[in-house]
Amino acid sequence: MPRKAALPKVSVIDRRLVNPFGSGTVPITLKTPGDWEIRWIYSKLRAGRLHDVTHNKGWVFVEPDELDGSPDEYGLTAKDNRLVRGDHGEEVLMKMPRADFLKIQHAKADYNLRELGKQRMAESVGQAAAKAYGDEAGDMAYNAFKHGDVTDSRGVDPDLESESA
């Protein structure tokens, strides 16, 4: 009787070195025409989360018949004409047209750039200083920030600092 050749042992570390980030989730494809952005929404994040994402944010449920394959192939469960995963179906698969998704992402970026700009920051610093220390301090902080006159971020005169020691 011929002896079987020993199979090489592959350690977990060897597998990780081949694929250091591990295997990702199976990509979900839809047979629904269109270019879609697909997201898992955790419905238990807060009360009303599914209402918020469907009525206020523009996401719609992916229905089981839209999958390119069966829910079982993806490790999903069809529940109430929705695709879910998790022990109690708390994660729900949702979609949005990619063009709309990208428009929203650009609008968010534009808003952040507008709100975090130098002028807005100077106003914010000035208002905070005025609230804490009075109008004159607010004006000084605003002008110093706006014109780049702030030289010591600790707010201490370096010449006086050594005298107090």
PyMOL CGO cylinders between C-alpha atoms (Angstrom):
from pymol import cmd
from pymol.cgo import CYLINDER

trace = [
    CYLINDER, 0.00, 0.00, 0.00, 1.61, 3.32, -1.06, 0.3, 1, 1, 1, 1, 1, 1,
    CYLINDER, 1.61, 3.32, -1.06, 2.15, 5.87, 1.64, 0.3, 1, 1, 1, 1, 1, 1,
    CYLINDER, 2.15, 5.87, 1.64, 0.27, 9.17, 1.28, 0.3, 1, 1, 1, 1, 1, 1,
    CYLINDER, 0.27, 9.17, 1.28, 2.42, 12.25, 0.97, 0.3, 1, 1, 1, 1, 1, 1,
    CYLINDER, 2.42, 12.25, 0.97, 2.11, 14.56, 3.94, 0.3, 1, 1, 1, 1, 1, 1,
    CYLINDER, 2.11, 14.56, 3.94, 0.20, 17.74, 3.21, 0.3, 1, 1, 1, 1, 1, 1,
    CYLINDER, 0.20, 17.74, 3.21, 2.08, 20.92, 3.95, 0.3, 1, 1, 1, 1, 1, 1,
    CYLINDER, 2.08, 20.92, 3.95, 0.86, 22.74, 7.03, 0.3, 1, 1, 1, 1, 1, 1,
    CYLINDER, 0.86, 22.74, 7.03, -0.10, 26.32, 6.43, 0.3, 1, 1, 1, 1, 1, 1,
    CYLINDER, -0.10, 26.32, 6.43, -0.28, 28.47, 9.53, 0.3, 1, 1, 1, 1, 1, 1,
    CYLINDER, -0.28, 28.47, 9.53, -2.67, 31.32, 10.07, 0.3, 1, 1, 1, 1, 1, 1,
    CYLINDER, -2.67, 31.32, 10.07, 0.31, 33.67, 9.86, 0.3, 1, 1, 1, 1, 1, 1,
    CYLINDER, 0.31, 33.67, 9.86, 1.31, 32.25, 6.45, 0.3, 1, 1, 1, 1, 1, 1,
    CYLINDER, 1.31, 32.25, 6.45, -2.22, 32.86, 5.16, 0.3, 1, 1, 1, 1, 1, 1,
    CYLINDER, -2.22, 32.86, 5.16, -2.23, 36.40, 6.55, 0.3, 1, 1, 1, 1, 1, 1,
    CYLINDER, -2.23, 36.40, 6.55, 1.11, 37.17, 4.91, 0.3, 1, 1, 1, 1, 1, 1,
    CYLINDER, 1.11, 37.17, 4.91, -0.35, 36.19, 1.54, 0.3, 1, 1, 1, 1, 1, 1,
    CYLINDER, -0.35, 36.19, 1.54, -3.44, 38.34, 2.16, 0.3, 1, 1, 1, 1, 1, 1,
    CYLINDER, -3.44, 38.34, 2.16, -2.49, 40.75, 5.00, 0.3, 1, 1, 1, 1, 1, 1,
    CYLINDER, -2.49, 40.75, 5.00, -5.86, 42.49, 5.18, 0.3, 1, 1, 1, 1, 1, 1,
    CYLINDER, -5.86, 42.49, 5.18, -7.88, 39.28, 5.25, 0.3, 1, 1, 1, 1, 1, 1,
    CYLINDER, -7.88, 39.28, 5.25, -10.64, 38.47, 2.88, 0.3, 1, 1, 1, 1, 1, 1,
    CYLINDER, -10.64, 38.47, 2.88, -13.32, 41.08, 2.50, 0.3, 1, 1, 1, 1, 1, 1,
    CYLINDER, -13.32, 41.08, 2.50, -17.01, 40.51, 2.30, 0.3, 1, 1, 1, 1, 1, 1,
    CYLINDER, -17.01, 40.51, 2.30, -18.46, 39.03, -0.85, 0.3, 1, 1, 1, 1, 1, 1,
    CYLINDER, -18.46, 39.03, -0.85, -19.27, 41.85, -3.28, 0.3, 1, 1, 1, 1, 1, 1,
    CYLINDER, -19.27, 41.85, -3.28, -23.00, 42.13, -3.81, 0.3, 1, 1, 1, 1, 1, 1,
    CYLINDER, -23.00, 42.13, -3.81, -24.20, 42.60, -7.37, 0.3, 1, 1, 1, 1, 1, 1,
    CYLINDER, -24.20, 42.60, -7.37, -27.66, 43.52, -8.51, 0.3, 1, 1, 1, 1, 1, 1,
    CYLINDER, -27.66, 43.52, -8.51, -29.49, 42.58, -11.67, 0.3, 1, 1, 1, 1, 1, 1,
    CYLINDER, -29.49, 42.58, -11.67, -31.43, 45.85, -11.38, 0.3, 1, 1, 1, 1, 1, 1,
    CYLINDER, -31.43, 45.85, -11.38, -30.33, 48.16, -14.20, 0.3, 1, 1, 1, 1, 1, 1,
    CYLINDER, -30.33, 48.16, -14.20, -28.35, 51.21, -13.14, 0.3, 1, 1, 1, 1, 1, 1,
    CYLINDER, -28.35, 51.21, -13.14, -25.20, 52.11, -11.28, 0.3, 1, 1, 1, 1, 1, 1,
    CYLINDER, -25.20, 52.11, -11.28, -25.92, 51.76, -7.56, 0.3, 1, 1, 1, 1, 1, 1,
    CYLINDER, -25.92, 51.76, -7.56, -24.18, 52.64, -4.34, 0.3, 1, 1, 1, 1, 1, 1,
    CYLINDER, -24.18, 52.64, -4.34, -24.93, 49.81, -1.91, 0.3, 1, 1, 1, 1, 1, 1,
    CYLINDER, -24.93, 49.81, -1.91, -24.64, 50.14, 1.88, 0.3, 1, 1, 1, 1, 1, 1,
    CYLINDER, -24.64, 50.14, 1.88, -25.41, 48.12, 4.95, 0.3, 1, 1, 1, 1, 1, 1,
    CYLINDER, -25.41, 48.12, 4.95, -27.50, 50.15, 7.38, 0.3, 1, 1, 1, 1, 1, 1,
    CYLINDER, -27.50, 50.15, 7.38, -27.42, 49.17, 11.04, 0.3, 1, 1, 1, 1, 1, 1,
    CYLINDER, -27.42, 49.17, 11.04, -31.03, 49.66, 12.06, 0.3, 1, 1, 1, 1, 1, 1,
    CYLINDER, -31.03, 49.66, 12.06, -30.39, 49.51, 15.82, 0.3, 1, 1, 1, 1, 1, 1,
    CYLINDER, -30.39, 49.51, 15.82, -28.00, 52.47, 15.86, 0.3, 1, 1, 1, 1, 1, 1,
    CYLINDER, -28.00, 52.47, 15.86, -30.82, 54.63, 17.21, 0.3, 1, 1, 1, 1, 1, 1,
    CYLINDER, -30.82, 54.63, 17.21, -34.60, 54.67, 17.25, 0.3, 1, 1, 1, 1, 1, 1,
    CYLINDER, -34.60, 54.67, 17.25, -36.01, 55.72, 13.89, 0.3, 1, 1, 1, 1, 1, 1,
    CYLINDER, -36.01, 55.72, 13.89, -32.79, 54.99, 11.97, 0.3, 1, 1, 1, 1, 1, 1,
    CYLINDER, -32.79, 54.99, 11.97, -34.52, 53.20, 9.06, 0.3, 1, 1, 1, 1, 1, 1,
    CYLINDER, -34.52, 53.20, 9.06, -37.12, 55.95, 8.80, 0.3, 1, 1, 1, 1, 1, 1,
    CYLINDER, -37.12, 55.95, 8.80, -34.35, 58.53, 8.69, 0.3, 1, 1, 1, 1, 1, 1,
    CYLINDER, -34.35, 58.53, 8.69, -32.32, 56.86, 5.95, 0.3, 1, 1, 1, 1, 1, 1,
    CYLINDER, -32.32, 56.86, 5.95, -35.37, 56.12, 3.78, 0.3, 1, 1, 1, 1, 1, 1,
    CYLINDER, -35.37, 56.12, 3.78, -37.36, 59.34, 4.21, 0.3, 1, 1, 1, 1, 1, 1,
    CYLINDER, -37.36, 59.34, 4.21, -34.61, 61.90, 4.89, 0.3, 1, 1, 1, 1, 1, 1,
    CYLINDER, -34.61, 61.90, 4.89, -31.49, 60.54, 3.25, 0.3, 1, 1, 1, 1, 1, 1,
    CYLINDER, -31.49, 60.54, 3.25, -32.72, 58.92, 0.03, 0.3, 1, 1, 1, 1, 1, 1,
    CYLINDER, -32.72, 58.92, 0.03, -31.77, 55.27, 0.55, 0.3, 1, 1, 1, 1, 1, 1,
    CYLINDER, -31.77, 55.27, 0.55, -34.14, 52.49, -0.58, 0.3, 1, 1, 1, 1, 1, 1,
    CYLINDER, -34.14, 52.49, -0.58, -34.27, 48.83, 0.41, 0.3, 1, 1, 1, 1, 1, 1,
    CYLINDER, -34.27, 48.83, 0.41, -32.71, 46.26, -1.89, 0.3, 1, 1, 1, 1, 1, 1,
    CYLINDER, -32.71, 46.26, -1.89, -35.39, 43.65, -2.50, 0.3, 1, 1, 1, 1, 1, 1,
    CYLINDER, -35.39, 43.65, -2.50, -34.51, 39.94, -2.75, 0.3, 1, 1, 1, 1, 1, 1,
    CYLINDER, -34.51, 39.94, -2.75, -35.48, 39.64, -6.43, 0.3, 1, 1, 1, 1, 1, 1,
    CYLINDER, -35.48, 39.64, -6.43, -32.98, 42.42, -7.32, 0.3, 1, 1, 1, 1, 1, 1,
    CYLINDER, -32.98, 42.42, -7.32, -29.99, 40.29, -6.29, 0.3, 1, 1, 1, 1, 1, 1,
    CYLINDER, -29.99, 40.29, -6.29, -27.88, 38.72, -8.98, 0.3, 1, 1, 1, 1, 1, 1,
    CYLINDER, -27.88, 38.72, -8.98, -28.21, 35.32, -7.30, 0.3, 1, 1, 1, 1, 1, 1,
    CYLINDER, -28.21, 35.32, -7.30, -30.04, 34.04, -4.26, 0.3, 1, 1, 1, 1, 1, 1,
    CYLINDER, -30.04, 34.04, -4.26, -29.85, 35.57, -0.78, 0.3, 1, 1, 1, 1, 1, 1,
    CYLINDER, -29.85, 35.57, -0.78, -28.31, 32.32, 0.52, 0.3, 1, 1, 1, 1, 1, 1,
    CYLINDER, -28.31, 32.32, 0.52, -25.37, 32.66, -1.87, 0.3, 1, 1, 1, 1, 1, 1,
    CYLINDER, -25.37, 32.66, -1.87, -24.47, 35.95, -0.18, 0.3, 1, 1, 1, 1, 1, 1,
    CYLINDER, -24.47, 35.95, -0.18, -25.21, 34.73, 3.34, 0.3, 1, 1, 1, 1, 1, 1,
    CYLINDER, -25.21, 34.73, 3.34, -28.29, 36.94, 3.60, 0.3, 1, 1, 1, 1, 1, 1,
    CYLINDER, -28.29, 36.94, 3.60, -31.84, 36.43, 4.78, 0.3, 1, 1, 1, 1, 1, 1,
    CYLINDER, -31.84, 36.43, 4.78, -34.92, 37.72, 3.00, 0.3, 1, 1, 1, 1, 1, 1,
    CYLINDER, -34.92, 37.72, 3.00, -37.28, 39.22, 5.58, 0.3, 1, 1, 1, 1, 1, 1,
    CYLINDER, -37.28, 39.22, 5.58, -40.31, 41.42, 4.85, 0.3, 1, 1, 1, 1, 1, 1,
    CYLINDER, -40.31, 41.42, 4.85, -39.10, 41.81, 1.24, 0.3, 1, 1, 1, 1, 1, 1,
    CYLINDER, -39.10, 41.81, 1.24, -35.79, 43.21, 2.53, 0.3, 1, 1, 1, 1, 1, 1,
    CYLINDER, -35.79, 43.21, 2.53, -32.32, 41.69, 2.64, 0.3, 1, 1, 1, 1, 1, 1,
    CYLINDER, -32.32, 41.69, 2.64, -30.89, 41.48, 6.12, 0.3, 1, 1, 1, 1, 1, 1,
    CYLINDER, -30.89, 41.48, 6.12, -27.98, 39.97, 8.00, 0.3, 1, 1, 1, 1, 1, 1,
    CYLINDER, -27.98, 39.97, 8.00, -27.04, 39.64, 11.63, 0.3, 1, 1, 1, 1, 1, 1,
    CYLINDER, -27.04, 39.64, 11.63, -28.43, 37.47, 14.40, 0.3, 1, 1, 1, 1, 1, 1,
    CYLINDER, -28.43, 37.47, 14.40, -31.71, 39.37, 14.47, 0.3, 1, 1, 1, 1, 1, 1,
    CYLINDER, -31.71, 39.37, 14.47, -31.70, 40.92, 10.99, 0.3, 1, 1, 1, 1, 1, 1,
    CYLINDER, -31.70, 40.92, 10.99, -30.49, 44.24, 12.35, 0.3, 1, 1, 1, 1, 1, 1,
    CYLINDER, -30.49, 44.24, 12.35, -28.37, 45.09, 9.29, 0.3, 1, 1, 1, 1, 1, 1,
    CYLINDER, -28.37, 45.09, 9.29, -30.40, 45.98, 6.20, 0.3, 1, 1, 1, 1, 1, 1,
    CYLINDER, -30.40, 45.98, 6.20, -29.08, 46.19, 2.64, 0.3, 1, 1, 1, 1, 1, 1,
    CYLINDER, -29.08, 46.19, 2.64, -29.95, 49.50, 0.96, 0.3, 1, 1, 1, 1, 1, 1,
    CYLINDER, -29.95, 49.50, 0.96, -29.15, 51.26, -2.31, 0.3, 1, 1, 1, 1, 1, 1,
    CYLINDER, -29.15, 51.26, -2.31, -29.03, 54.70, -3.89, 0.3, 1, 1, 1, 1, 1, 1,
    CYLINDER, -29.03, 54.70, -3.89, -28.24, 55.71, -7.47, 0.3, 1, 1, 1, 1, 1, 1,
    CYLINDER, -28.24, 55.71, -7.47, -24.47, 56.33, -7.56, 0.3, 1, 1, 1, 1, 1, 1,
    CYLINDER, -24.47, 56.33, -7.56, -24.92, 59.70, -9.35, 0.3, 1, 1, 1, 1, 1, 1,
    CYLINDER, -24.92, 59.70, -9.35, -27.11, 60.94, -6.48, 0.3, 1, 1, 1, 1, 1, 1,
    CYLINDER, -27.11, 60.94, -6.48, -24.71, 59.54, -3.90, 0.3, 1, 1, 1, 1, 1, 1,
    CYLINDER, -24.71, 59.54, -3.90, -21.77, 61.37, -5.51, 0.3, 1, 1, 1, 1, 1, 1,
    CYLINDER, -21.77, 61.37, -5.51, -23.72, 64.65, -5.65, 0.3, 1, 1, 1, 1, 1, 1,
    CYLINDER, -23.72, 64.65, -5.65, -24.41, 64.36, -1.92, 0.3, 1, 1, 1, 1, 1, 1,
    CYLINDER, -24.41, 64.36, -1.92, -20.74, 63.61, -1.20, 0.3, 1, 1, 1, 1, 1, 1,
    CYLINDER, -20.74, 63.61, -1.20, -19.66, 66.69, -3.17, 0.3, 1, 1, 1, 1, 1, 1,
    CYLINDER, -19.66, 66.69, -3.17, -22.25, 68.84, -1.37, 0.3, 1, 1, 1, 1, 1, 1,
    CYLINDER, -22.25, 68.84, -1.37, -20.89, 67.61, 1.99, 0.3, 1, 1, 1, 1, 1, 1,
    CYLINDER, -20.89, 67.61, 1.99, -17.32, 68.42, 0.95, 0.3, 1, 1, 1, 1, 1, 1,
    CYLINDER, -17.32, 68.42, 0.95, -18.32, 71.90, -0.27, 0.3, 1, 1, 1, 1, 1, 1,
    CYLINDER, -18.32, 71.90, -0.27, -20.17, 72.58, 2.98, 0.3, 1, 1, 1, 1, 1, 1,
    CYLINDER, -20.17, 72.58, 2.98, -17.19, 71.47, 5.07, 0.3, 1, 1, 1, 1, 1, 1,
    CYLINDER, -17.19, 71.47, 5.07, -14.79, 73.64, 3.09, 0.3, 1, 1, 1, 1, 1, 1,
    CYLINDER, -14.79, 73.64, 3.09, -17.11, 76.62, 3.44, 0.3, 1, 1, 1, 1, 1, 1,
    CYLINDER, -17.11, 76.62, 3.44, -17.68, 76.14, 7.16, 0.3, 1, 1, 1, 1, 1, 1,
    CYLINDER, -17.68, 76.14, 7.16, -14.09, 75.36, 8.03, 0.3, 1, 1, 1, 1, 1, 1,
    CYLINDER, -14.09, 75.36, 8.03, -12.55, 78.18, 6.01, 0.3, 1, 1, 1, 1, 1, 1,
    CYLINDER, -12.55, 78.18, 6.01, -10.27, 80.81, 7.56, 0.3, 1, 1, 1, 1, 1, 1,
    CYLINDER, -10.27, 80.81, 7.56, -12.99, 83.48, 7.77, 0.3, 1, 1, 1, 1, 1, 1,
    CYLINDER, -12.99, 83.48, 7.77, -15.39, 81.14, 9.53, 0.3, 1, 1, 1, 1, 1, 1,
    CYLINDER, -15.39, 81.14, 9.53, -12.64, 79.99, 11.90, 0.3, 1, 1, 1, 1, 1, 1,
    CYLINDER, -12.64, 79.99, 11.90, -11.70, 83.58, 12.76, 0.3, 1, 1, 1, 1, 1, 1,
    CYLINDER, -11.70, 83.58, 12.76, -15.35, 84.38, 13.52, 0.3, 1, 1, 1, 1, 1, 1,
    CYLINDER, -15.35, 84.38, 13.52, -15.70, 81.31, 15.67, 0.3, 1, 1, 1, 1, 1, 1,
    CYLINDER, -15.70, 81.31, 15.67, -12.54, 82.06, 17.67, 0.3, 1, 1, 1, 1, 1, 1,
    CYLINDER, -12.54, 82.06, 17.67, -13.56, 85.71, 18.10, 0.3, 1, 1, 1, 1, 1, 1,
    CYLINDER, -13.56, 85.71, 18.10, -17.06, 84.81, 19.29, 0.3, 1, 1, 1, 1, 1, 1,
    CYLINDER, -17.06, 84.81, 19.29, -15.74, 82.24, 21.75, 0.3, 1, 1, 1, 1, 1, 1,
    CYLINDER, -15.74, 82.24, 21.75, -13.23, 84.74, 23.18, 0.3, 1, 1, 1, 1, 1, 1,
    CYLINDER, -13.23, 84.74, 23.18, -15.90, 87.45, 23.42, 0.3, 1, 1, 1, 1, 1, 1,
    CYLINDER, -15.90, 87.45, 23.42, -18.25, 85.10, 25.25, 0.3, 1, 1, 1, 1, 1, 1,
    CYLINDER, -18.25, 85.10, 25.25, -15.58, 84.03, 27.73, 0.3, 1, 1, 1, 1, 1, 1,
    CYLINDER, -15.58, 84.03, 27.73, -13.63, 87.31, 28.20, 0.3, 1, 1, 1, 1, 1, 1,
    CYLINDER, -13.63, 87.31, 28.20, -15.66, 90.17, 26.77, 0.3, 1, 1, 1, 1, 1, 1,
    CYLINDER, -15.66, 90.17, 26.77, -16.05, 92.08, 23.51, 0.3, 1, 1, 1, 1, 1, 1,
    CYLINDER, -16.05, 92.08, 23.51, -12.56, 93.57, 23.49, 0.3, 1, 1, 1, 1, 1, 1,
    CYLINDER, -12.56, 93.57, 23.49, -10.94, 90.15, 23.84, 0.3, 1, 1, 1, 1, 1, 1,
    CYLINDER, -10.94, 90.15, 23.84, -13.19, 88.84, 21.08, 0.3, 1, 1, 1, 1, 1, 1,
    CYLINDER, -13.19, 88.84, 21.08, -12.14, 91.65, 18.74, 0.3, 1, 1, 1, 1, 1, 1,
    CYLINDER, -12.14, 91.65, 18.74, -8.46, 91.08, 19.55, 0.3, 1, 1, 1, 1, 1, 1,
    CYLINDER, -8.46, 91.08, 19.55, -8.73, 87.33, 18.98, 0.3, 1, 1, 1, 1, 1, 1,
    CYLINDER, -8.73, 87.33, 18.98, -10.63, 87.82, 15.72, 0.3, 1, 1, 1, 1, 1, 1,
    CYLINDER, -10.63, 87.82, 15.72, -8.11, 90.34, 14.38, 0.3, 1, 1, 1, 1, 1, 1,
    CYLINDER, -8.11, 90.34, 14.38, -5.08, 88.34, 15.52, 0.3, 1, 1, 1, 1, 1, 1,
    CYLINDER, -5.08, 88.34, 15.52, -6.41, 85.16, 13.97, 0.3, 1, 1, 1, 1, 1, 1,
    CYLINDER, -6.41, 85.16, 13.97, -7.57, 86.84, 10.78, 0.3, 1, 1, 1, 1, 1, 1,
    CYLINDER, -7.57, 86.84, 10.78, -4.32, 88.72, 10.18, 0.3, 1, 1, 1, 1, 1, 1,
    CYLINDER, -4.32, 88.72, 10.18, -1.98, 85.96, 11.37, 0.3, 1, 1, 1, 1, 1, 1,
    CYLINDER, -1.98, 85.96, 11.37, -0.67, 88.02, 14.30, 0.3, 1, 1, 1, 1, 1, 1,
    CYLINDER, -0.67, 88.02, 14.30, -0.76, 85.08, 16.71, 0.3, 1, 1, 1, 1, 1, 1,
    CYLINDER, -0.76, 85.08, 16.71, 2.85, 84.28, 17.55, 0.3, 1, 1, 1, 1, 1, 1,
    CYLINDER, 2.85, 84.28, 17.55, 2.71, 82.12, 20.67, 0.3, 1, 1, 1, 1, 1, 1,
    CYLINDER, 2.71, 82.12, 20.67, -0.04, 79.52, 20.71, 0.3, 1, 1, 1, 1, 1, 1,
    CYLINDER, -0.04, 79.52, 20.71, 0.17, 79.21, 24.51, 0.3, 1, 1, 1, 1, 1, 1,
    CYLINDER, 0.17, 79.21, 24.51, -0.88, 82.83, 25.02, 0.3, 1, 1, 1, 1, 1, 1,
    CYLINDER, -0.88, 82.83, 25.02, 2.19, 83.59, 27.19, 0.3, 1, 1, 1, 1, 1, 1,
    CYLINDER, 2.19, 83.59, 27.19, 4.70, 86.35, 26.51, 0.3, 1, 1, 1, 1, 1, 1,
    CYLINDER, 4.70, 86.35, 26.51, 7.99, 84.44, 26.08, 0.3, 1, 1, 1, 1, 1, 1,
    CYLINDER, 7.99, 84.44, 26.08, 9.94, 87.34, 27.68, 0.3, 1, 1, 1, 1, 1, 1,
    CYLINDER, 9.94, 87.34, 27.68, 7.88, 87.22, 30.87, 0.3, 1, 1, 1, 1, 1, 1,
    CYLINDER, 7.88, 87.22, 30.87, 7.82, 83.44, 31.07, 0.3, 1, 1, 1, 1, 1, 1,
    CYLINDER, 7.82, 83.44, 31.07, 11.43, 83.15, 32.27, 0.3, 1, 1, 1, 1, 1, 1,
    CYLINDER, 11.43, 83.15, 32.27, 10.90, 85.80, 35.01, 0.3, 1, 1, 1, 1, 1, 1,
    CYLINDER, 10.90, 85.80, 35.01, 8.15, 83.83, 36.71, 0.3, 1, 1, 1, 1, 1, 1,
    CYLINDER, 8.15, 83.83, 36.71, 10.37, 80.79, 37.32, 0.3, 1, 1, 1, 1, 1, 1,
]
cmd.load_cgo(trace, "trace")
